[in-house]
Amino acid sequence: MFKSGVGFFALFGLGWWLLATSAFGGTVRLVAVVAGCAVTVGLMLAARRFLPASAGGPFPADLRRRFNRINGLQWLLIVAIAVVCSRAGAPVLIPPLVALVVGAHFLPLAAVFEQPRLRVPAALLGAAGSAGLAVWLAGGPDSAVRLTVGLLSALCLWGLALWTVAGAASAAGRGVTE
């Protein structure tokens, strides 16, 4: 499940969802958090049911190195964004800028894994980050920035997880082995 990416997409989608729910309070937030957890668990259970145990397989050493470099750079940029935005007194910019970095990291991963479909979350997360920046530039409240970026990013990653599971289920239904 994690080799195919579904576990990562589901859990990081939940993280973005939790960011989005921070725009609310009380019962609304509680219900939204519970719903997000249910979606995440549902995606992971679906992956367990429909994806073959070998989904994704072990990475060859050269792919693992490239993957680790891309992810290492992504996390380095995320930390730098958090530090710079916090020190500059603009923590509201952290989520949109992080969404842009996370989206951009899917572009080299698409090449590494020979998965052109990873360009879709690259574009959608870029759009989520850009939308959050647009809300901020328009003078929207911090909660609207968090809601915009978090909601769009969560839906993007959960959609990618669902796309992966649905593709495997469809292939299994046609008798195709991965």
VENCOR-V383800 format. One record per residue. N is the residue number from 1. SS is DSSP state (H for helix, E for strand, L for the rest). PHI is phi in radians with two decimals (NA if undefined). NEAR is the number of other ideal C-beta (glycine too) atoms within 8 Angstrom. Layout:
N,SS,PHI,NEAR / N,SS,PHI,NEAR
This chain:
1,L,NA,10 / 2,L,-1.41,8 / 3,L,-1.14,8 / 4,L,-1.38,12 / 5,L,1.67,11 / 6,H,-1.03,15 / 7,H,-1.04,11 / 8,H,-1.15,8 / 9,H,-1.07,14 / 10,H,-1.13,16 / 11,H,-1.24,9 / 12,H,-1.22,9 / 13,H,-1.06,18 / 14,H,-1.10,13 / 15,H,-1.02,8 / 16,H,-1.15,15 / 17,H,-1.06,17 / 18,H,-1.10,11 / 19,H,-1.06,12 / 20,H,-1.07,14 / 21,H,-1.21,12 / 22,L,-1.16,10 / 23,L,-1.35,9 / 24,L,-2.01,8 / 25,L,-2.43,4 / 26,H,1.04,6 / 27,H,-1.12,5 / 28,H,-1.05,8 / 29,H,-1.14,11 / 30,H,-1.01,8 / 31,H,-1.10,8 / 32,H,-1.14,12 / 33,H,-1.12,11 / 34,H,-1.07,8 / 35,H,-1.08,8 / 36,H,-1.10,13 / 37,H,-1.13,9 / 38,H,-1.12,8 / 39,H,-1.07,13 / 40,H,-1.08,14 / 41,H,-1.09,8 / 42,H,-1.05,8 / 43,H,-1.12,16 / 44,H,-1.21,12 / 45,H,-1.18,8 / 46,H,-1.11,11 / 47,H,-1.10,17 / 48,H,-1.09,8 / 49,H,-1.36,6 / 50,H,-1.75,9 / 51,L,-1.52,13 / 52,L,-1.15,8 / 53,L,-1.00,4 / 54,L,-1.57,6 / 55,L,-0.90,12 / 56,L,1.56,7 / 57,L,0.99,6 / 58,L,-1.24,4 / 59,L,-1.35,7 / 60,L,-1.12,6 / 61,H,-0.96,6 / 62,H,-1.16,6 / 63,H,-1.18,10 / 64,H,-1.08,9 / 65,H,-1.08,8 / 66,H,-1.11,10 / 67,H,-1.02,11 / 68,H,-1.11,8 / 69,H,-1.14,8 / 70,H,-1.08,12 / 71,H,-1.20,9 / 72,H,-1.07,8 / 73,H,-1.12,9 / 74,H,-1.01,11 / 75,H,-1.17,8 / 76,H,-1.07,8 / 77,H,-1.13,9 / 78,H,-1.11,11 / 79,H,-1.10,8 / 80,H,-1.06,8 / 81,H,-1.05,13 / 82,H,-1.08,10 / 83,H,-1.17,8 / 84,H,-1.12,8 / 85,H,-1.14,13 / 86,H,-1.13,9 / 87,H,-1.18,6 / 88,L,-1.45,6 / 89,L,1.32,5 / 90,L,-2.24,6 / 91,L,-1.10,7 / 92,L,-1.06,10 / 93,H,-1.42,11 / 94,H,-1.04,11 / 95,H,-1.01,14 / 96,H,-1.14,16 / 97,H,-1.22,12 / 98,H,-1.13,12 / 99,H,-1.04,17 / 100,H,-1.10,12 / 101,H,-1.16,12 / 102,H,-1.09,12 / 103,H,-1.07,16 / 104,H,-1.10,9 / 105,H,-1.20,13 / 106,H,-1.25,13 / 107,H,-1.13,10 / 108,H,-1.19,9 / 109,H,-1.14,12 / 110,H,-1.03,14 / 111,H,-1.28,7 / 112,H,-1.02,10 / 113,L,-1.63,8 / 114,L,0.91,6 / 115,L,-2.18,7 / 116,L,-0.97,6 / 117,L,-1.10,7 / 118,H,-1.22,12 / 119,H,-1.24,10 / 120,H,-1.13,8 / 121,H,-1.15,12 / 122,H,-1.03,14 / 123,H,-1.21,9 / 124,H,-1.21,12 / 125,H,-1.22,16 / 126,H,-1.08,12 / 127,H,-1.16,10 / 128,H,-1.09,16 / 129,H,-1.10,16 / 130,H,-1.13,10 / 131,H,-1.12,12 / 132,H,-1.10,15 / 133,H,-1.11,11 / 134,H,-1.12,8 / 135,H,-1.10,11 / 136,H,-1.12,12 / 137,H,-1.11,6 / 138,L,-1.40,6 / 139,L,1.49,4 / 140,L,-1.16,8 / 141,L,-1.19,5 / 142,H,-0.96,6 / 143,H,-1.10,8 / 144,H,-1.23,10 / 145,H,-1.12,15 / 146,H,-1.09,15 / 147,H,-1.08,10 / 148,H,-1.08,13 / 149,H,-1.16,18 / 150,H,-1.10,17 / 151,H,-1.11,11 / 152,H,-1.12,14 / 153,H,-1.20,15 / 154,H,-1.06,14 / 155,H,-1.08,9 / 156,H,-1.09,13 / 157,H,-1.23,14 / 158,H,-1.15,15 / 159,H,-1.10,9 / 160,H,-1.14,12 / 161,H,-1.08,15 / 162,H,-1.12,10 / 163,H,-1.03,9 / 164,H,-1.15,14 / 165,H,-1.15,14 / 166,H,-1.09,8 / 167,H,-1.10,8 / 168,H,-1.19,14 / 169,H,-1.14,10 / 170,H,-1.13,8 / 171,H,-1.12,10 / 172,H,-1.13,10 / 173,H,-1.13,6 / 174,L,-1.59,6 / 175,L,1.38,5 / 176,L,-1.57,6 / 177,L,-1.75,5 / 178,L,-1.65,7
